[in-house]
Amino acid sequence: MTVVDWTRDDTTLIYVDHFLTPPTLYLADLASGSPWRLLQRLHATFDTTGLVALRRHATASDGVRIPYWIIGRESDLQGNPRPCLLYGYGGYRIPVDSPRYLETVGFSWLEPGGVYAIASIRGGGEFGPAWHRAARREKRQVAFDDFTAVAEALISSGVTTPERLAIRGGSNGGLLTAVCMIQRPELFGAVISEMPVLDISRFHLLLQGAWWVDEFGNPDDPNDYRMLMGYSPYQNIKEDTCYPPVLFTSSSTDDRVHPGHARKMVAKMQALGHDEVWYVEHRDGGHSAGIEPEAKARATATLFEFLRAKIGIS
């Protein structure tokens, strides 16, 4: 909400943006109480008929209530299991639950009948510094446990099943989904790990990795190293474990997370005999998937085609 000129009158610009509502701008006079006047609204990109966005909570292993958004057809959120995509980040005090129009997810996933969930796990910035500190450094496992708690809540509430639940995250979120895949492989039907940090023993030696020591810990410190090796995906992948289908992505021009993380992880998993491991490396885009609209669209289409193939949607 923005006051146009408080010294003259109570005319106000009101901006509205939500998961199922395109960005919209209204003009209102708060003194008169007259209806808001629509100034402009971006075109809708998908049909929202029957879709709802609900706020729910999962209970973490230590009893803390973890909020998450769930978006889908109302009938599917009440015990009619559907393919579900769960997104998370959980780091650097960055919030991910601010409602924004789901332009691409809407027509690629929601409109065809999928369910989308966003987990506000600890480590992020949804609830201030304490929420972040609760999953920082030696407490990092808290973020992974929170994420799996949300996944379990989606399953136990009948929204989805393990075979039809996929998880997605990028950068620190790519680490999140890779760790959860290794620690709880039976809980997921597919995994997407984008631009991920995966070899935690060497992250501080590559590109901007030295800046992340305060977030993760210092691999050069023996105590920190033991802690980090407890969850580092690259070091903890096993030969005799059945992992869900996983798609890793990276960028050749990434200046934050070196593509070597994903390259090594894929090579090791394939060498250990894990068949359903895929890798896409974008040629440009830095710490994202491409620069040109066509490249971005192709990257996004690849992700959703992977999901359709692995957890199904009609």
Secondary structure by P-SEA (a helix, b strand, c coil): ccccccccccbbbbbbbcccccbbbbbbccccccccccccccccccccccbbbbbbbbbcccbbbbbbbbbcccccccccccbbbbbbbbccccccccccccccccccccccbbbbbbbbccccccccccccccccccccaaaaaaaaaaaaaaaaacccccccbbbbbccaaaaaaaaaaaaccccccbbbbccccccccccccccccccccccccccccaaaaaaaacccccccccccccccbbbbbbbcccccccaaaaaaaaaaaaaaccccbbbbbbccccccccccaaaaaaaaaaaaaaaaaacccc
